[in-house]
Amino acid sequence: MEGNGSDHRTALTPVFEESEDTNSSVESSPIELPPQEDAWEDWDEDQRVALGRSHFRTLGDLEGSRDSDSSPSNDVVAPTIMPSAAQFENQAQDSKRRASLDLTPSPENSNSSPVSDTETVVTRGTTKHRNKKRSRLLVTACIAGVAVLAVGTVAIAFSSPDALGSAKYTFLETMETKVSNMIPSGQSQRHEQILLPDYLAKVYYEMKRDWTPPDYENLFSRIQYPPSDILPLYWYVPNSGGRAVTEILTYCYVLTTASAIAAGHQSEPTLLVKMAEDNIGHFVNIDTTSLEGLQRAKQLGLVESRLAQTMVTPYLEQASTLFQHKTTTGRVFAMLRNPVLREVARYHHQLTLPRYHPQYNQNIKRLHLNQYVESSFVQENLLVKELANATHVHNDEINELHLDTAKKVLERYILIGLFEDFEESLDRFDHYFGWKKYDEFMTCRNNFLTSLEFRESSYSPIPLSPESFEYKTLGERNWADVALYDYARSLFKKQKRLTAKYS
């Protein structure tokens, strides 16, 4: 391949092509392309405008590529010069009119190339879809900066100034998973097409650098599976009844827990089971509610020791690493709360803290609620960030992709309890995990739930109307958590059958 830009071409990482009908894999040849960054800088304004007009082109039904008996060839038609604005505009119109994306020319039309001379096939592989069948994942990259991800019969186009740089296969696998999760079940049929919004398309590209979606497979077991060889792991969500659940598990159900109860025992060199207050209940001497404690739990082998009957932590991603290469998996359960009311409860809790408390904040104490809801002290989209492994992402950058990822984690891995249905949620946990409800246990639980301490720590002293300025402001700032909570409420209803199944 010759041309003026040949000295600057870079080879992409080789990938594997797997046939639908066989288990064999054949390594394809590396593909050399001019570096995208240099090419993009050489474009004039007319070409950039043409690119903007062509974003998110739906390339149509991939039936021919999916149903063909043989894998598509790896022939590449690479450009040697950058297209002009007029050429690119014509190419964009041709792509819009294209009815299919079949990379294997038909015998009767073997002289015509299925890929225009401004596009290059950069990788292809296989993937599993929701119907469990294997179908090809086809990705094309356009020199103009438009890339297309084909999911079954659905073609999704996205763009970036560095589309060719996004053609790393590992990134594309991750991106395909997220895209397929976002396709509604009714749109996965033949001849269906989907077009994603601009900001979502940008996210797929940015995800390569700034975000790694969580992968809990074989670390946390799915809640649909029978609860055997598991360690119940309570995901502690602040101001959502987490302290009450922890103390009920320890003092009322007399379960050996790994939680904040062990905060004063972090310097002990070996794992030990300690007696809790008043000689009721036990705990392991590791504070799993801190990052340092989780690291210590991993070093000392908390999971394989089987000393803990339950574990409590606010850090799902970090806690999942405790189950790597173990026969025991974590089974997550959680108590969730309306995000607006959760934040209001957090505000009122801050007002009650004494000066010596580590979370005491004098600046918050000076604020009225209507000032607090607009301040930088508000926790924004806490649940979505934690579930999507996006705690480092600024709230302005939280988007539908993070929300969708959080929904999938919630649906697959978490037994849901709702703060508004606290006692019913506790009953579900009991049934699901097989915790025996002896009379003395239930008396202890009921006494705790009616105690003044629980009521003062869990409820706001002043009811907040959904039409109030404070409620609406907090709802807007926590839009993703609000949407996730609505989804959690629907899952709570569905999981009722699940908990009855294992009771």
C-alpha positions as CSV (number, residue, x, y, z in Angstrom):
1,M,0.0,0.0,0.0
2,E,1.7,3.2,-1.1
3,G,1.0,6.9,-0.7
4,N,2.3,10.0,0.8
5,G,1.2,9.1,4.3
6,S,2.7,5.6,4.3
7,D,5.5,6.5,6.7
8,H,3.0,7.3,9.4
9,R,0.8,4.2,9.3
10,T,0.4,2.2,12.5
11,A,-0.6,-1.5,12.8
12,L,-3.6,-2.3,14.9
13,T,-3.6,-5.2,17.3
14,P,-4.4,-8.6,15.6
15,V,-7.8,-10.0,16.5
16,F,-9.5,-13.3,16.1
17,E,-12.4,-14.2,13.8
18,E,-14.6,-17.0,14.9
19,S,-17.1,-18.8,12.6
20,E,-20.6,-19.2,13.8
21,D,-20.7,-22.8,12.7
22,T,-17.3,-23.9,14.1
23,N,-15.2,-23.5,17.2
24,S,-12.0,-22.7,15.2
25,S,-10.4,-19.3,15.4
26,V,-8.1,-17.9,12.7
27,E,-5.9,-15.0,13.4
28,S,-6.3,-12.2,10.9
29,S,-3.5,-10.1,9.6
30,P,-2.7,-6.8,11.2
31,I,-4.3,-3.9,9.4
32,E,-2.2,-0.8,8.7
33,L,-3.9,2.6,8.7
34,P,-2.8,6.2,8.8
35,P,-2.9,7.6,12.3
36,Q,-6.2,9.3,12.8
37,E,-5.0,12.2,14.9
38,D,-2.8,13.6,12.2
39,A,-5.5,13.1,9.5
40,W,-8.1,14.9,11.6
41,E,-5.9,17.9,12.1
42,D,-5.4,18.2,8.4
43,W,-9.1,18.6,7.7
44,D,-10.6,21.9,6.7
45,E,-13.8,23.4,8.1
46,D,-16.0,22.2,5.2
47,Q,-14.9,18.6,5.9
48,R,-15.6,18.9,9.6
49,V,-19.1,20.3,8.8
50,A,-19.7,17.3,6.4
51,L,-18.6,15.0,9.2
52,G,-21.1,16.6,11.6
53,R,-23.9,16.1,9.1
54,S,-23.1,12.4,8.8
55,H,-22.9,11.5,12.5
56,F,-24.9,8.4,13.6
57,R,-25.7,7.0,10.2
58,T,-27.7,3.9,10.5
59,L,-26.2,1.4,8.1
60,G,-29.1,-1.0,8.2
61,D,-29.9,-4.6,8.5
62,L,-26.9,-7.0,8.8
63,E,-28.9,-10.0,7.8
64,G,-26.5,-11.0,5.0
65,S,-23.5,-10.8,7.2
66,R,-25.2,-12.7,10.1
67,D,-26.8,-15.4,8.1
68,S,-24.0,-16.2,5.6
69,D,-22.5,-19.7,5.8
70,S,-18.9,-18.6,6.0
71,S,-17.2,-15.9,7.9
72,P,-16.7,-12.6,6.0
73,S,-13.4,-12.2,4.4
74,N,-10.7,-9.9,5.9
75,D,-10.1,-8.0,2.7
76,V,-9.4,-4.4,3.4
77,V,-9.7,-1.4,1.1
78,A,-7.7,1.3,2.8
79,P,-7.5,4.9,1.5
80,T,-4.2,6.3,0.5
81,I,-5.4,10.0,0.6
82,M,-7.9,11.8,2.7
83,P,-11.3,12.4,1.0
84,S,-12.4,15.8,0.0
85,A,-15.4,17.4,1.6
86,A,-17.5,16.7,-1.5
87,Q,-16.3,13.1,-1.6
88,F,-17.1,12.6,2.0
89,E,-20.6,14.1,1.5
90,N,-21.3,11.7,-1.3
91,Q,-20.0,8.8,0.7
92,A,-22.3,9.8,3.6
93,Q,-25.3,9.8,1.3
94,D,-24.3,6.4,-0.1
95,S,-24.1,5.0,3.4
96,K,-27.5,6.3,4.3
97,R,-29.0,4.6,1.3
98,R,-27.3,1.3,2.0
99,A,-29.7,-1.4,2.8
100,S,-27.2,-3.8,4.3
101,L,-23.6,-4.2,5.4
102,D,-22.5,-7.5,3.9
103,L,-18.7,-7.6,3.8
104,T,-18.6,-10.6,1.5
105,P,-19.4,-9.6,-2.1
106,S,-22.0,-11.8,-3.8
107,P,-20.9,-13.8,-6.9
108,E,-23.1,-11.9,-9.2
109,N,-21.7,-8.6,-7.9
110,S,-18.1,-9.6,-7.2
111,N,-16.7,-6.6,-9.0
112,S,-18.3,-4.1,-6.6
113,S,-16.7,-3.4,-3.3
114,P,-19.1,-3.7,-0.3
115,V,-17.1,-1.0,1.6
116,S,-16.6,2.4,0.2
117,D,-13.1,3.6,-0.4
118,T,-13.3,5.9,2.6
119,E,-14.1,3.1,5.1
120,T,-12.0,0.3,6.4
121,V,-13.0,-2.9,8.3
122,V,-10.7,-2.9,11.3
123,T,-11.9,-5.8,13.4
124,R,-14.5,-8.5,13.7
125,G,-15.3,-11.1,16.3
126,T,-18.2,-12.9,17.9
127,T,-20.5,-12.1,20.8
128,K,-23.4,-13.6,22.7
129,H,-26.7,-11.8,22.6
130,R,-29.8,-11.9,24.8
131,N,-31.1,-14.9,22.8
132,K,-27.9,-16.8,23.7
133,K,-27.1,-17.4,20.0
134,R,-23.7,-16.4,18.7
135,S,-23.5,-13.8,16.0
136,R,-20.8,-11.7,14.6
137,L,-19.7,-8.4,16.0
138,L,-18.7,-6.3,13.1
139,V,-17.0,-3.0,13.5
140,T,-16.0,-0.5,10.7
141,A,-14.1,2.6,11.1
142,C,-14.3,5.5,8.7
143,I,-11.4,7.8,8.0
144,A,-13.8,10.7,8.5
145,G,-14.1,9.7,12.1
146,V,-17.4,7.7,12.1
147,A,-17.3,4.2,13.4
148,V,-20.2,1.7,13.3
149,L,-20.9,-1.1,15.8
150,A,-23.1,-3.9,14.5
151,V,-25.0,-5.8,17.1
152,G,-26.8,-8.7,15.4
153,T,-29.2,-7.1,13.0
154,V,-28.8,-3.7,14.6
155,A,-26.2,-1.2,13.4
156,I,-25.2,1.6,15.7
157,A,-23.0,4.4,14.5
158,F,-20.9,6.6,16.7
159,S,-18.2,9.2,16.1
160,S,-15.1,10.7,17.5
161,P,-12.1,12.5,16.2
162,D,-10.1,9.4,17.0
163,A,-12.4,6.7,15.8
164,L,-9.6,4.5,14.5
165,G,-7.9,4.6,17.8
166,S,-11.1,3.2,19.4
167,A,-10.7,0.0,17.3
168,K,-9.0,-2.0,20.0
169,Y,-10.8,-5.3,20.3
170,T,-10.9,-5.4,24.1
171,F,-12.6,-2.0,24.1
172,L,-15.0,-3.0,21.5
173,E,-16.1,-6.1,23.4
174,T,-16.9,-3.9,26.4
175,M,-18.7,-1.4,24.3
176,E,-20.7,-4.1,22.5
177,T,-21.9,-5.4,25.9
178,K,-23.1,-2.0,27.0
179,V,-24.8,-1.3,23.6
180,S,-26.6,-4.6,23.6
181,N,-27.8,-4.0,27.2
182,M,-29.3,-0.7,26.0
183,I,-31.3,-2.2,23.1
184,P,-34.9,-2.8,24.3
185,S,-36.0,-6.4,23.9
186,G,-38.6,-5.5,21.3
187,Q,-35.9,-3.9,19.1
188,S,-33.6,-7.0,18.8
189,Q,-35.7,-8.6,16.0
190,R,-34.9,-8.7,12.3
191,H,-34.8,-5.6,10.3
192,E,-34.8,-3.4,13.4
193,Q,-32.4,-0.4,13.7
194,I,-31.5,1.8,16.6
195,L,-29.8,5.2,16.6
196,L,-28.2,6.4,19.8
197,P,-28.0,10.1,20.9
198,D,-24.9,12.1,20.4
199,Y,-23.7,12.2,24.0
200,L,-24.1,8.5,24.4
201,A,-22.1,7.8,21.3
202,K,-19.3,10.0,22.7
203,V,-19.4,8.0,26.0
204,Y,-18.6,4.7,24.3
205,Y,-15.4,6.2,23.0
206,E,-14.5,8.0,26.2
207,M,-15.2,4.9,28.2
208,K,-12.0,3.4,26.9
209,R,-9.9,6.0,28.7
210,D,-12.0,7.1,31.7
211,W,-14.3,4.3,32.8
212,T,-14.2,0.5,33.3
213,P,-17.6,-1.0,33.8
214,P,-17.7,-3.5,36.7
215,D,-17.5,-7.2,36.1
216,Y,-18.8,-9.2,39.0
217,E,-19.2,-12.6,37.3
218,N,-17.9,-15.4,39.5
219,L,-17.3,-12.9,42.3
220,F,-20.9,-12.0,43.2
221,S,-23.4,-14.8,42.4
222,R,-26.6,-13.9,40.7
223,I,-29.6,-13.8,43.0
224,Q,-31.6,-16.2,40.8
225,Y,-29.2,-19.0,41.8
226,P,-29.7,-21.2,44.9
227,P,-28.0,-19.6,47.9
228,S,-25.3,-22.2,48.5
229,D,-21.5,-21.7,48.9
230,I,-22.1,-18.0,49.3
231,L,-21.2,-15.3,51.9
232,P,-24.1,-12.9,52.4
233,L,-22.7,-9.4,51.8
234,Y,-24.7,-6.4,52.9
235,W,-24.1,-3.4,50.7
236,Y,-24.2,-0.5,53.2
237,V,-25.9,2.6,51.8
238,P,-25.6,5.6,54.1
239,N,-28.8,7.0,55.7
240,S,-30.9,4.1,54.5
241,G,-31.2,1.9,57.6
242,G,-27.8,0.3,57.2
243,R,-26.8,0.6,60.8
244,A,-30.0,-0.9,61.9
245,V,-29.6,-3.9,59.6
246,T,-26.1,-4.4,60.8
247,E,-27.0,-4.4,64.5
248,I,-30.0,-6.6,63.9
249,L,-27.8,-9.2,62.2
250,T,-25.3,-9.0,65.0
251,Y,-27.3,-8.6,68.2
252,C,-30.7,-10.0,67.3
253,Y,-29.9,-12.8,64.8
254,V,-26.5,-13.5,66.6
255,L,-24.6,-13.9,63.3
256,T,-20.9,-13.5,63.2
257,T,-20.4,-10.4,61.1
258,A,-17.5,-8.5,59.5
259,S,-18.4,-4.9,59.8
260,A,-17.6,-1.5,61.5
261,I,-18.1,-3.2,64.9
262,A,-14.5,-4.3,64.5
263,A,-13.1,-0.7,64.0
264,G,-10.9,-0.9,67.1
265,H,-9.3,-4.2,66.2
266,Q,-7.5,-3.3,63.0
267,S,-4.0,-3.8,64.3
268,E,-4.4,-7.4,65.3
269,P,-2.2,-9.7,63.2
270,T,-4.5,-12.7,62.8
271,L,-8.2,-13.3,62.2
272,L,-10.2,-13.7,65.4
273,V,-13.9,-14.0,66.3
274,K,-14.8,-11.6,69.1
275,M,-17.7,-11.3,71.4
276,A,-20.0,-8.4,70.8
277,E,-21.5,-6.0,73.4
278,D,-23.3,-7.6,76.4
279,N,-22.0,-11.0,75.3
280,I,-24.6,-11.1,72.6
281,G,-23.5,-11.8,69.0
282,H,-20.0,-12.1,67.5
283,F,-17.8,-10.3,65.0
284,V,-14.6,-10.9,63.1
285,N,-11.8,-8.5,63.9
286,I,-11.8,-6.8,60.4
287,D,-13.6,-3.6,59.6
288,T,-14.9,-4.2,56.1
289,T,-16.6,-0.8,55.9
290,S,-13.2,0.8,55.2
291,L,-10.9,0.4,52.2
292,E,-8.0,-0.4,54.6
293,G,-10.1,-3.0,56.2
294,L,-11.0,-4.7,52.9
295,Q,-7.3,-4.8,52.0
296,R,-6.6,-6.4,55.3
297,A,-9.4,-8.9,54.8
298,K,-7.9,-9.9,51.4
299,Q,-4.4,-10.3,52.9
300,L,-5.6,-12.4,55.9
301,G,-8.0,-14.5,53.8
302,L,-11.4,-13.5,55.4
303,V,-13.5,-15.3,52.8
304,E,-11.7,-18.6,52.8
305,S,-11.5,-18.6,56.6
306,R,-15.3,-18.9,56.7
307,L,-15.3,-17.2,60.1
308,A,-17.8,-14.5,59.0
309,Q,-21.5,-15.4,58.4
310,T,-22.2,-12.0,56.9
311,M,-20.1,-9.1,55.7
312,V,-21.0,-5.4,55.6
313,T,-19.4,-2.9,53.3
314,P,-20.2,0.3,51.3
315,Y,-17.6,-0.6,48.6
316,L,-18.9,-3.2,46.2
317,E,-16.1,-3.1,43.6
318,Q,-13.3,-3.4,46.2
319,A,-15.2,-6.1,48.2
320,S,-15.6,-8.2,45.0
321,T,-11.8,-8.7,44.9
322,L,-12.1,-10.8,48.1
323,F,-13.8,-13.5,46.1
324,Q,-11.2,-13.9,43.3
325,H,-10.1,-17.5,42.8
326,K,-12.4,-18.7,45.6
327,T,-15.0,-21.4,45.7
328,T,-17.2,-19.1,47.8
329,T,-19.0,-16.2,46.1
330,G,-20.6,-13.1,47.6
331,R,-24.4,-12.8,47.6
332,V,-25.3,-9.1,47.8
333,F,-28.3,-7.7,49.6
334,A,-29.1,-4.0,50.4
335,M,-31.6,-1.6,51.8
336,L,-32.4,1.2,49.4
337,R,-34.1,4.5,50.1
338,N,-35.7,7.3,48.1
339,P,-32.5,9.3,47.1
340,V,-34.1,12.7,48.0
341,L,-35.2,11.6,51.5
342,R,-31.9,9.9,51.9
343,E,-30.1,13.1,51.4
344,V,-32.5,15.0,53.6
345,A,-31.8,12.5,56.4
346,R,-28.1,12.9,55.8
347,Y,-28.5,16.7,56.3
348,H,-30.4,16.3,59.6
349,H,-27.9,13.7,60.8
350,Q,-25.1,16.2,60.2
351,L,-26.9,18.7,62.4
352,T,-26.9,16.3,65.3
353,L,-23.2,15.4,65.3
354,P,-21.0,16.6,68.2
355,R,-17.8,18.5,67.5
356,Y,-15.6,15.6,68.3
357,H,-17.2,13.3,65.6
358,P,-15.0,12.7,62.6
359,Q,-17.8,13.6,60.2
360,Y,-18.7,16.9,62.0
361,N,-18.8,19.8,59.5
362,Q,-19.3,23.3,60.9
363,N,-20.1,24.7,57.5
364,I,-23.1,22.4,57.1
365,K,-24.5,23.4,60.5
366,R,-24.7,27.0,59.3
367,L,-26.9,26.1,56.4
368,H,-30.7,25.9,56.3
369,L,-32.1,23.1,54.2
370,N,-33.0,25.4,51.3
371,Q,-29.3,26.5,51.2
372,Y,-27.9,23.0,51.7
373,V,-29.7,21.5,48.7
374,E,-27.8,23.9,46.4
375,S,-24.5,23.5,48.1
376,S,-21.5,21.4,47.3
377,F,-22.1,19.2,50.3
378,V,-24.9,17.3,48.7
379,Q,-24.0,13.7,47.6
380,E,-25.0,13.3,44.0
381,N,-26.1,10.0,42.4
382,L,-24.3,7.9,45.1
383,L,-25.9,4.6,44.1
384,V,-25.3,4.8,40.4
385,K,-21.7,5.8,40.8
386,E,-21.0,2.9,43.2
387,L,-22.9,0.3,41.2
388,A,-21.4,1.4,37.9
389,N,-17.8,1.7,39.3
390,A,-17.9,5.4,38.5
391,T,-17.2,7.0,41.9
392,H,-14.4,9.0,40.2
393,V,-16.7,10.4,37.6
394,H,-17.9,14.0,38.0
395,N,-21.6,14.3,38.5
396,D,-22.0,16.4,35.3
397,E,-20.6,13.4,33.3
398,I,-22.9,10.8,34.8
399,N,-25.2,9.7,31.9
400,E,-27.6,7.0,30.7
401,L,-24.8,4.5,30.2
402,H,-23.8,4.6,33.8
403,L,-27.5,4.4,34.8
404,D,-28.0,1.4,32.6
405,T,-25.0,-0.4,34.0
406,A,-26.2,0.3,37.5
407,K,-29.6,-1.2,36.6
408,K,-28.0,-4.3,35.3
409,V,-25.9,-4.8,38.4
410,L,-28.9,-4.2,40.6
411,E,-31.1,-6.7,38.7
412,R,-28.5,-9.5,38.4
413,Y,-26.6,-9.4,41.7
414,I,-28.6,-7.6,44.5
415,L,-31.4,-8.8,46.7
416,I,-33.3,-5.6,47.2
417,G,-34.9,-4.3,50.4
418,L,-36.7,-0.9,50.6
419,F,-36.5,1.4,53.5
420,E,-40.1,2.3,53.1
421,D,-41.0,-1.4,53.5
422,F,-38.3,-2.1,56.2
423,E,-39.9,-5.0,58.1
424,E,-41.0,-6.8,54.9
425,S,-37.5,-6.4,53.5
426,L,-36.0,-7.9,56.7
427,D,-38.5,-10.8,56.3
428,R,-37.3,-11.3,52.7
429,F,-33.7,-11.4,53.8
430,D,-34.6,-14.0,56.5
431,H,-36.4,-16.2,54.1
432,Y,-33.8,-16.0,51.3
433,F,-30.7,-16.7,53.4
434,G,-32.5,-19.2,55.7
435,W,-32.0,-17.2,58.9
436,K,-34.2,-18.8,61.5
437,K,-36.8,-16.5,63.1
438,Y,-36.9,-17.6,66.7
439,D,-39.2,-15.8,69.0
440,E,-36.4,-14.1,71.0
441,F,-34.8,-13.0,67.7
442,M,-38.0,-11.4,66.5
443,T,-38.6,-9.7,69.9
444,C,-35.1,-8.2,69.7
445,R,-35.7,-7.0,66.2
446,N,-39.1,-5.4,67.0
447,N,-37.7,-3.7,70.0
448,F,-34.9,-2.2,68.0
449,L,-37.1,-0.9,65.2
450,T,-39.4,0.8,67.7
451,S,-36.5,2.4,69.6
452,L,-36.1,6.1,69.8
453,E,-32.5,5.8,68.5
454,F,-33.6,4.1,65.3
455,R,-36.4,6.6,64.6
456,E,-34.2,9.6,65.3
457,S,-31.4,8.4,63.0
458,S,-33.6,7.3,60.1
459,Y,-36.4,9.9,59.7
460,S,-36.5,13.6,59.0
461,P,-38.0,15.7,61.7
462,I,-39.9,17.8,59.1
463,P,-41.9,16.1,56.3
464,L,-40.8,17.3,52.8
465,S,-43.4,17.9,50.1
466,P,-42.6,16.5,46.6
467,E,-43.6,19.9,45.3
468,S,-41.2,21.8,47.5
469,F,-38.1,23.6,46.2
470,E,-35.8,21.4,48.3
471,Y,-37.3,18.2,47.1
472,K,-37.2,19.2,43.4
473,T,-33.7,20.5,43.6
474,L,-32.4,17.3,45.3
475,G,-34.3,15.2,42.7
476,E,-32.7,17.1,39.8
477,R,-29.2,16.8,41.3
478,N,-29.8,13.0,41.9
479,W,-31.7,12.3,38.7
480,A,-29.8,9.0,38.0
481,D,-30.4,7.7,41.5
482,V,-34.0,8.7,41.3
483,A,-34.4,6.7,38.1
484,L,-32.5,3.8,39.6
485,Y,-34.7,3.8,42.7
486,D,-37.8,3.7,40.6
487,Y,-36.3,0.7,38.9
488,A,-35.4,-0.9,42.3
489,R,-39.0,-0.6,43.4
490,S,-40.2,-2.6,40.4
491,L,-37.5,-5.2,41.0
492,F,-38.6,-5.4,44.7
493,K,-42.0,-6.6,43.5
494,K,-40.5,-9.1,41.1
495,Q,-38.2,-10.5,43.7
496,K,-41.0,-11.4,46.0
497,R,-41.5,-14.7,44.1
498,L,-37.7,-15.3,44.3
499,T,-37.5,-15.0,48.1
500,A,-40.6,-17.3,48.5
501,K,-38.8,-19.8,46.3
502,Y,-35.9,-20.2,48.6
503,S,-37.7,-19.9,51.9
